[in-house]
Amino acid sequence: MSTSHALCPAVAEPTLFIAGEWVPSSSGARRATINPVDNSVIQHVSEASVGDAERAVSSARAFFNTHVWSDHTRTTFGARCESLERIATLLQQHKDELARVETIDTGKTLEESKVDVDDVTTVFRFYAQEARKLDQPKQVKHDAIPESANSVISHEPVGVCVLITPWNYPILQVCWKLAPALAAGNPVIIKPSEVTPLSTIYLVRKILLDASVGIPAGAIQLLTASGATIGDALTTHADVDLVSFTGGLATGTRIIASCAAGVKRCCVELGGKNPHVVFADVAGAQAERSGMGLDWAADIVATACFLHSGQVCSSGARLIVDESIADALVAKVVDKARNVRMGDGLDPASETGPLVSAEHARKIQAFVELGKKEGAKLLVGGSPPDPRRFPHLAKGCFFLPTVFDHCDRSMQLVQAETFGPILTVERFRAGDEATALALANDTRYGLAGGVLSADVARARRFAAKLRHGTVWINTYGSYTAAAEWGGFGMSGNGRELGCKGLEEYIETKHTWHETKPAPFAWFKSRL
């Protein structure tokens, strides 16, 4: 099927938005964005310099200090929430084009990109309602507070917020941060991944800055550049009040350290190595009558690992399965992996697209070679598609869904976040729930996990003991804007989504008003 990768003027250069203007990089530098389907150049974007970053921070700080939009005494949360509602409306109006840009830039299927736009529309609408609750100060009542005192908690924006987003879900991740940040009245500096910046540029040009939305231009700064170029200039700047980062562990720990030095707020989501535990009771006639069975379990396991070619922080990359059903289940998962239809994300026949870049494909291949060396048994995949069988995939960054059996926790393949289409299989003795739990929690990460079981009591008991921020029972990957997202351990700190996701972007102030003033008379001496 023919597809078109031509972009629209909404993502044309220049791609830096600073102090209310679209400007090129002060250094004149540009960067090519690459289509992972065939490694062709999509277009060039401006590469911000340190000076550009400093100017963006200065502009955001001046806006916060002087503009009525960020002044909590003059602009209510409810007023800003009207803008969020308008953003949600525009997201749906631009859904097809925005999803197309996302697909061309990331390689994911168009269907998935459209789901992402729908999801972030829901996020904006959720915060448009949730933030309104903050307009009413909270009266503090306690026996120790005299009746003459009026004690209230009020809410204010944090200040200048730097939002640093990853390459795998650019539109989703930027909106998870933007919606609560804007609702709270914070000016934002958006720094998308240099690998996939195009949908974020589109979002800013065509939606956030649309005159009907009502967000002042000074509230938005956009910097397209690599983190290596401008990251430190943003995260260490004294005029930045909060940094929200989603990405890799190594970069995240550096950001945490730089924020600590400035005693500024920091919210980081650093990925995971997520267990997917399957109990034997999913098999058998009774389980099948309830809609379960091995075919059902294989579908859930394969989708959890291979969606978006495994480039998902919450990917169910570790299958931990009861040994009594392991061979049968793994065989069905292998069959599914072998038959995944790979191709251009704009082609409706494609079930998954390429990896995001040639560099990332090399990293995945290195993990495969490591797994072989460590003694894991490769059952399927482990390489790019054979160009003789799949010539239409030969120019792209495609990598076959891969399954390694007979893995254990001593292997780096099992411990490390591979961030690709690699499923590792670990087994536990029949019915040994304690061992299954120990395996599932034996990770430095703690972002997400899944449990498949026909025994409701067991599933809930097991889920309650998992040390992971999100746990799915008999499904995988679902989320809601109304529930917090984040991880335990080295998966990060802070939360996105839910009411906690809004709290990250607000300051709380306690005001004690004594309505019947009287002297303390603490010091008795006279002058």
SERORO-418514 format. One record per residue (C-alpha): residue number from 1; x, y, z. Coordinates in pm, 1 decimal. Last residue first. Example, Ala and Ser with C-alpha at 12.3 -4.5 7.8 and 13.67 -1.06 7.14 Angstrom:
n,c1,c2,c3
2,1367.0,-106.0,714.0
1,1230.0,-450.0,780.0
//
This chain:
n,c1,c2,c3
527,1243.7,4961.5,7844.3
526,1004.4,4726.8,8014.2
525,1046.3,4357.1,8094.1
524,754.8,4114.4,8068.5
523,836.6,3939.9,7739.2
522,559.8,3700.0,7638.4
521,280.6,3952.8,7650.3
520,151.4,3799.7,7327.6
519,-54.2,4104.6,7243.4
518,-408.7,4056.6,7113.2
517,-566.5,4047.8,6767.4
516,-918.3,3906.3,6739.6
515,-945.4,3787.7,6377.8
514,-609.2,3608.1,6377.4
513,-546.3,3502.7,6018.0
512,-322.7,3199.9,5969.3
511,-231.5,3146.2,5603.4
510,-84.3,2813.9,5489.9
509,50.5,2805.3,5135.1
508,60.5,2509.0,4901.6
507,282.1,2517.1,4593.6
506,156.3,2360.7,4274.4
505,302.6,2162.5,3985.7
504,363.4,1824.5,4150.8
503,15.9,1849.4,4305.5
502,-137.6,1809.0,3959.7
501,16.7,1466.1,3908.6
500,-94.2,1374.5,4259.7
499,-456.9,1436.4,4158.0
498,-429.2,1173.9,3887.2
497,-163.0,1183.3,3618.1
496,211.2,1191.0,3683.4
495,382.1,1093.1,4006.7
494,696.5,1175.8,4200.6
493,1006.2,962.4,4208.7
492,1174.5,729.1,3964.1
491,1183.3,375.5,3831.1
490,1487.7,326.3,4050.9
489,1274.1,208.9,4341.5
488,897.5,243.5,4303.8
487,725.6,380.8,3997.7
486,489.1,635.7,3854.0
485,136.6,686.6,3724.1
484,-148.4,821.7,3935.1
483,-510.0,745.9,3848.7
482,-762.2,988.6,3694.3
481,-591.1,1006.2,3354.7
480,-655.9,635.8,3317.0
479,-431.3,345.1,3231.6
478,-446.4,13.1,3048.8
477,-119.3,-163.8,2974.3
476,-195.9,-524.3,3060.8
475,-499.8,-740.1,3132.6
474,-581.9,-1020.6,3376.0
473,-467.2,-814.3,3677.0
472,-259.7,-505.9,3605.7
471,-21.2,-347.1,3854.5
470,104.4,11.1,3850.0
469,367.7,152.3,4086.1
468,551.0,-173.7,4145.4
467,648.3,-351.3,4464.6
466,414.1,-647.3,4412.6
465,253.5,-765.0,4736.1
464,-96.4,-630.4,4665.8
463,-85.5,-783.6,4317.5
462,-27.4,-1129.4,4466.5
461,-322.0,-1107.0,4703.9
460,-543.9,-970.0,4427.9
459,-447.7,-1245.5,4187.0
458,-475.0,-1517.3,4450.6
457,-822.8,-1406.7,4555.9
456,-939.7,-1383.0,4195.0
455,-815.5,-1729.6,4101.7
454,-825.4,-1732.4,3720.5
453,-477.5,-1584.8,3716.5
452,-270.0,-1347.7,3501.5
451,-66.8,-1094.2,3698.1
450,103.6,-786.9,3556.3
449,377.0,-546.6,3657.6
448,471.1,-181.7,3649.1
447,733.7,75.1,3746.6
446,944.4,-89.6,4013.4
445,1307.6,-96.0,3908.6
444,1602.8,-240.6,4097.9
443,1455.4,-581.6,4028.8
442,1378.3,-890.9,4234.4
441,1013.3,-809.2,4298.7
440,879.9,-1043.7,4030.7
439,1126.8,-1315.9,4120.3
438,1036.8,-1306.1,4488.9
437,667.0,-1308.9,4402.1
436,703.0,-1615.0,4179.4
435,905.0,-1784.7,4452.2
434,631.2,-1723.1,4707.7
433,356.1,-1838.9,4471.0
432,507.0,-2181.8,4422.1
431,207.1,-2349.5,4256.6
430,419.3,-2543.6,4011.3
429,782.9,-2447.7,4050.4
428,884.2,-2116.1,3894.4
427,993.5,-2034.7,3542.0
426,1166.3,-1734.8,3383.6
425,1110.9,-1630.0,3021.6
424,1269.2,-1319.6,2865.1
423,1082.2,-1119.6,2601.9
422,1277.2,-889.0,2370.6
421,1102.7,-640.7,2142.1
420,1299.5,-336.3,2260.0
419,1361.4,-122.2,2565.1
418,1638.4,-350.6,2695.3
417,1587.4,-248.4,3057.7
416,1859.5,-449.2,3226.1
415,1810.1,-728.3,3482.0
414,1690.3,-1011.8,3259.3
413,1949.2,-964.2,2984.4
412,2206.7,-900.4,3256.9
411,2159.2,-1261.5,3354.5
410,2180.9,-1369.1,3717.8
409,1804.1,-1335.5,3746.0
408,1736.6,-1639.9,3532.3
407,1646.5,-1719.6,3173.8
406,1534.5,-2052.4,3037.2
405,1368.0,-1903.5,2726.8
404,1457.8,-1601.0,2513.4
403,1186.8,-1460.4,2284.4
402,1240.6,-1197.8,2012.4
401,1002.0,-990.8,1803.6
400,1199.6,-917.0,1485.7
399,1380.4,-585.5,1449.5
398,1302.5,-313.7,1196.0
397,1518.0,-3.2,1160.7
396,1434.0,54.2,795.5
395,1602.8,5.3,459.9
394,1536.4,-370.0,436.1
393,1170.2,-363.3,537.0
392,1023.0,-372.8,184.7
391,1269.4,-652.1,97.0
390,1104.9,-887.1,348.1
389,1200.8,-1242.5,253.1
388,1541.1,-1158.9,101.8
387,1589.2,-873.2,348.7
386,1568.7,-1122.4,640.3
385,1403.5,-927.8,921.6
384,1639.2,-768.2,1175.2
383,1778.8,-1008.7,1432.9
382,1703.2,-1204.5,1749.8
381,1373.2,-1348.7,1637.1
380,1253.9,-1678.3,1781.7
379,1351.6,-1934.1,2044.5
378,1683.5,-1799.8,2173.0
377,1789.5,-2001.9,2475.5
376,1959.4,-1795.8,2746.6
375,2317.9,-1898.8,2815.8
374,2480.4,-1566.6,2907.7
373,2650.5,-1546.3,2568.0
372,2319.4,-1583.7,2388.4
371,2165.7,-1310.9,2602.6
370,2460.5,-1080.4,2536.1
369,2421.0,-1128.1,2162.2
368,2055.4,-1034.6,2189.6
367,2138.1,-730.6,2403.5
366,2386.4,-614.5,2140.0
365,2119.4,-649.9,1871.6
364,1891.0,-425.8,2076.5
363,2164.4,-163.0,2106.4
362,2229.0,-177.9,1730.9
361,1857.8,-122.4,1666.3
360,1872.5,183.4,1893.2
359,2148.3,334.2,1680.4
358,1955.4,259.7,1362.6
357,1665.7,457.6,1502.4
356,1314.6,441.2,1647.7
355,1263.6,67.5,1617.0
354,1039.1,-20.4,1328.3
353,662.0,-56.2,1312.2
352,403.7,-285.1,1462.5
351,77.8,-440.5,1347.4
350,109.1,-313.6,991.1
349,-187.9,-375.7,759.8
348,-315.1,-18.4,802.5
347,4.5,110.3,635.0
346,100.0,443.6,791.5
345,310.8,260.1,1050.3
344,527.6,118.4,774.4
343,578.0,-251.0,830.1
342,584.2,-549.1,1059.8
341,312.9,-814.7,1070.1
340,364.8,-1025.7,1382.4
339,362.3,-1393.5,1283.7
338,677.5,-1519.7,1453.6
337,592.7,-1338.4,1774.6
336,248.8,-1501.5,1786.1
335,400.1,-1846.8,1735.4
334,658.5,-1775.2,2002.4
333,382.3,-1674.2,2244.3
332,199.5,-2001.1,2169.9
331,513.4,-2207.0,2231.5
330,578.6,-2012.0,2551.1
329,235.2,-2103.8,2683.6
328,270.3,-2475.3,2615.7
327,624.3,-2499.7,2752.7
326,545.5,-2291.7,3060.5
325,222.8,-2462.1,3168.5
324,357.1,-2675.5,3454.9
323,655.8,-2445.0,3496.5
322,439.6,-2164.4,3633.8
321,539.7,-1850.7,3444.0
320,747.1,-1538.0,3490.4
319,745.9,-1350.2,3157.9
318,976.7,-1050.1,3183.6
317,935.6,-780.3,2913.7
316,587.9,-663.9,3012.5
315,649.7,-317.9,2866.7
314,597.9,-34.6,3116.0
313,870.1,188.2,2968.6
312,749.8,109.7,2615.9
311,973.9,55.5,2314.6
310,880.5,-312.4,2290.3
309,827.0,-294.3,1914.6
308,541.3,-47.8,1965.2
307,349.1,-337.9,2124.7
306,579.9,-640.2,2155.2
305,591.8,-706.0,2529.2
304,241.1,-649.3,2662.9
303,88.7,-761.2,2332.7
302,273.3,-1092.8,2346.2
301,178.7,-1160.8,2708.7
300,-190.0,-1069.6,2663.3
299,-224.1,-1279.7,2346.9
298,-41.1,-1572.7,2504.2
297,-273.2,-1559.9,2805.5
296,-583.7,-1567.4,2584.3
295,-451.2,-1860.2,2382.0
294,-356.7,-2037.8,2705.2
293,-705.3,-2015.6,2853.8
292,-924.1,-1727.0,2969.0
291,-1278.1,-1634.3,2868.7
290,-1455.1,-1784.5,3170.2
289,-1522.4,-2111.0,2985.7
288,-1153.2,-2121.2,2898.6
287,-1058.6,-2112.3,3265.6
286,-1289.0,-2407.3,3339.8
285,-1154.0,-2607.3,3047.1
284,-789.9,-2572.4,3141.8
283,-526.6,-2301.8,3154.6
282,-530.2,-1972.4,3347.4
281,-489.8,-2178.6,3666.4
280,-123.7,-2232.4,3586.5
279,-24.9,-1885.8,3706.3
278,123.5,-1618.8,3480.0
277,344.8,-1340.0,3614.5
276,439.4,-1046.1,3392.4
275,737.4,-870.2,3545.0
274,844.2,-519.7,3435.4
273,1195.1,-401.9,3387.4
272,1132.5,-32.5,3430.2
271,1166.5,322.0,3306.5
270,1306.4,634.7,3462.0
269,1012.1,854.9,3551.8
268,1141.1,1172.2,3714.6
267,979.4,1454.7,3912.1
266,1216.2,1718.3,4048.4
265,1148.3,2023.3,4259.0
264,1435.9,2257.6,4318.2
263,1691.6,2253.4,4598.0
262,1955.5,2391.4,4359.3
261,2207.8,2115.3,4429.4
260,1924.3,1866.4,4455.3
259,1806.6,1960.2,4108.1
258,2149.7,1884.6,3964.0
257,2161.5,1548.5,4141.9
256,1812.2,1450.0,4025.7
255,1904.4,1547.8,3670.0
254,2215.7,1332.1,3680.3
253,2009.2,1039.6,3812.2
252,1761.1,1084.5,3531.1
251,2026.1,1081.3,3259.3
250,2159.1,745.5,3377.3
249,1811.3,600.7,3437.9
248,1670.1,677.0,3095.1
247,1372.1,894.3,3012.2
246,1088.5,1100.4,3153.0
245,1184.0,1428.3,3313.5
244,993.6,1695.9,3504.6
243,1214.1,1977.6,3630.5
242,1081.7,2241.4,3868.8
241,1175.3,2591.7,3984.4
240,1406.3,2707.1,3705.6
239,1550.0,3053.8,3772.0
238,1867.9,2915.8,3931.7
237,1956.6,2722.6,3615.8
236,2094.7,2375.3,3686.5
235,1829.3,2177.3,3497.7
234,1812.9,2403.8,3194.8
233,2179.1,2473.1,3118.7
232,2255.7,2112.1,3211.1
231,2025.6,1980.2,2940.8
230,2131.4,2220.1,2664.3
229,2372.4,2030.7,2437.5
228,2377.4,1680.4,2587.5
227,1999.2,1690.4,2611.6
226,1983.6,1727.7,2236.7
225,1800.6,2020.6,2086.7
224,1453.6,2150.5,2007.3
223,1361.6,2420.0,2259.7
222,1002.8,2534.5,2303.2
221,893.5,2814.8,2539.4
220,530.4,2857.3,2633.7
219,379.1,3090.0,2893.7
218,500.2,3391.7,2695.6
217,255.0,3312.3,2416.4
216,-39.2,3377.8,2647.0
215,-277.4,3080.1,2665.6
214,-619.8,3176.6,2531.2
213,-702.8,2863.4,2335.4
212,-881.2,3049.7,2054.5
211,-561.0,3223.4,1945.5
210,-394.4,2891.6,1865.5
209,-61.9,2885.7,2046.3
208,-120.8,2554.2,2223.0
207,-280.6,2392.2,1915.7
206,-114.2,2450.8,1579.8
205,235.2,2566.1,1662.7
204,285.5,2403.0,2005.4
203,131.0,2067.3,1918.5
202,301.8,2058.0,1578.1
201,639.8,2116.8,1740.7
200,561.1,1838.8,1986.8
199,465.1,1607.1,1699.6
198,798.7,1677.8,1530.9
197,1048.6,1629.6,1814.6
196,1131.4,1258.4,1773.8
195,1507.8,1197.7,1803.8
194,1594.6,1533.2,1964.8
193,1369.5,1434.4,2250.9
192,1132.8,1713.4,2344.0
191,1243.2,2010.3,2557.8
190,941.3,2215.8,2661.6
189,997.3,2521.9,2879.6
188,679.6,2590.1,3072.1
187,518.5,2892.1,3237.3
186,320.1,2770.3,3538.3
185,-42.4,2862.0,3596.9
184,-163.2,2545.0,3771.5
183,-367.8,2435.0,3471.2
182,-59.4,2487.0,3255.7
181,155.2,2247.2,3458.5
180,-130.0,1996.7,3498.5
179,-189.5,1968.9,3122.2
178,170.1,2009.3,3010.7
177,321.2,1713.1,3194.3
176,94.6,1433.2,3072.9
175,80.6,1630.2,2746.4
174,454.8,1600.9,2686.9
173,445.9,1228.8,2757.7
172,162.8,1141.9,2521.7
171,285.4,1350.3,2229.3
170,641.3,1217.3,2250.0
169,571.0,850.5,2326.7
168,897.6,672.3,2238.4
167,1135.7,969.0,2211.1
166,1132.3,1088.5,2569.8
165,1022.7,1421.4,2725.0
164,1190.0,1699.0,2921.4
163,950.2,1952.5,3076.0
162,1119.8,2247.4,3246.5
161,885.3,2433.9,3479.0
160,920.3,2800.4,3580.4
159,708.8,2869.2,3887.2
158,540.8,2643.0,4141.8
157,190.2,2775.5,4076.5
156,-14.2,2869.3,4383.0
155,-258.5,2693.3,4614.4
154,-429.4,2795.2,4937.2
153,-449.0,2631.3,5279.9
152,-654.0,2818.2,5539.8
151,-651.8,2894.5,5913.4
150,-896.9,3162.5,6031.4
149,-820.8,3214.6,6396.8
148,-1070.4,3347.9,6654.8
147,-1214.5,3000.5,6709.4
146,-878.3,2887.2,6841.4
145,-686.4,2616.5,6649.5
144,-575.0,2331.1,6877.5
143,-902.9,2142.1,6832.7
142,-842.6,2132.7,6458.3
141,-1001.3,2268.7,6142.6
140,-803.0,2390.0,5843.7
139,-1021.8,2559.5,5584.8
138,-914.9,2469.2,5234.3
137,-895.1,2759.4,4993.5
136,-1138.9,2724.5,4701.1
135,-975.3,2766.7,4361.7
134,-802.1,2430.3,4391.4
133,-1109.8,2228.6,4289.9
132,-1094.5,2385.8,3944.9
131,-772.6,2192.9,3885.4
130,-952.4,1857.2,3868.5
129,-1202.1,1957.7,3600.4
128,-969.4,2096.1,3334.2
127,-722.6,1836.7,3461.8
126,-947.2,1554.4,3340.2
125,-1023.1,1726.3,3010.5
124,-654.2,1770.7,2935.5
123,-584.5,1404.8,3018.3
122,-880.9,1284.5,2809.5
121,-742.1,1464.3,2505.6
120,-411.9,1300.5,2594.0
119,-570.1,958.2,2555.1
118,-745.4,1037.7,2227.5
117,-418.2,1162.8,2080.1
116,-240.6,847.2,2198.7
115,-512.1,626.6,2048.7
114,-456.0,804.8,1717.2
113,-84.3,729.0,1740.0
112,-160.5,362.7,1807.5
111,-377.1,336.8,1497.0
110,-112.7,514.9,1291.6
109,137.5,247.7,1381.9
108,460.2,346.0,1553.0
107,757.1,461.1,1343.5
106,842.4,750.3,1574.9
105,856.6,1051.5,1339.3
104,620.9,934.5,1065.6
103,375.5,797.9,1321.8
102,367.3,1114.2,1532.6
101,317.5,1331.0,1222.3
100,27.8,1110.8,1114.4
99,-125.3,1125.6,1462.2
98,-114.4,1505.6,1454.4
97,-279.6,1510.5,1113.0
96,-560.8,1275.2,1207.7
95,-625.0,1425.5,1550.1
94,-623.1,1793.4,1456.6
93,-990.4,1852.2,1544.2
92,-960.1,1613.0,1836.8
91,-659.6,1794.9,1977.0
90,-839.0,2124.0,1913.1
89,-1123.3,2027.6,2147.6
88,-883.8,1914.5,2419.3
87,-690.4,2240.9,2387.0
86,-1018.4,2433.0,2427.7
85,-1093.2,2245.3,2749.9
84,-743.9,2321.9,2876.4
83,-795.5,2690.3,2802.4
82,-1113.1,2693.3,3011.4
81,-904.3,2535.6,3285.3
80,-700.3,2855.1,3302.7
79,-1008.0,3045.0,3416.5
78,-1092.6,2774.6,3668.4
77,-747.5,2789.4,3822.4
76,-815.0,3153.3,3891.0
75,-626.8,3452.2,3752.6
74,-572.1,3765.7,3964.9
73,-439.2,3649.7,4304.1
72,-285.7,3338.2,4150.7
71,-67.8,3552.0,3923.7
70,51.1,3320.4,3646.3
69,-193.0,3457.0,3385.1
68,-152.0,3813.1,3520.2
67,200.7,3830.8,3384.8
66,486.6,3986.2,3582.5
65,701.0,3738.3,3773.1
64,599.2,3431.0,3575.6
63,655.1,3605.0,3242.9
62,994.3,3734.2,3348.3
61,1093.1,3385.0,3459.6
60,977.3,3227.3,3132.6
59,1173.3,3482.3,2928.7
58,1486.2,3435.1,3135.5
57,1456.1,3056.1,3102.4
56,1413.8,3081.3,2725.9
55,1711.6,3316.2,2698.2
54,1926.7,3070.5,2891.9
53,1822.2,2788.1,2661.8
52,1899.3,2993.7,2353.4
51,2242.7,3076.5,2493.1
50,2305.3,2708.1,2557.2
49,2230.7,2649.6,2189.2
48,1912.3,2522.5,2029.0
47,1931.4,2291.6,1728.3
46,1672.9,2408.3,1473.7
45,1489.1,2130.4,1293.3
44,1559.2,1956.3,964.1
43,1317.8,1743.2,763.2
42,1207.2,1385.9,711.0
41,1552.3,1251.6,628.0
40,1536.6,890.6,509.9
39,1619.6,598.1,736.1
38,1357.0,379.1,561.9
37,1085.3,319.4,821.7
36,1290.1,494.4,1092.5
35,1215.8,838.4,941.5
34,1504.4,1059.0,1050.0
33,1502.2,1412.3,1188.2
32,1799.8,1614.8,1069.1
31,1952.4,1868.9,1305.2
30,2023.5,2237.5,1254.0
29,2280.4,2477.1,1395.4
28,2262.7,2849.7,1317.0
27,2431.0,2927.9,1648.3
26,2145.5,3149.7,1765.4
25,1911.3,2868.1,1671.5
24,1625.4,2980.5,1452.9
23,1334.8,3182.3,1595.5
22,960.8,3146.2,1637.6
21,859.7,3428.9,1869.0
20,684.4,3475.4,2203.6
19,995.4,3500.6,2417.6
18,1137.3,3179.5,2272.4
17,979.3,2929.1,2033.1
16,1251.3,2727.9,1862.9
15,1144.3,2527.6,1558.4
14,1238.5,2757.0,1271.8
13,1157.6,2564.6,1063.6
12,851.2,2374.1,948.6
11,639.9,2153.9,1175.8
10,302.3,2315.8,1107.9
9,395.2,2352.5,739.1
8,283.1,1990.4,677.1
7,485.7,1674.7,644.4
6,533.2,1450.9,342.9
5,552.9,1086.0,445.2
4,296.0,949.4,202.6
3,200.0,584.7,194.1
2,140.4,342.0,-89.2
1,0.0,0.0,0.0
//
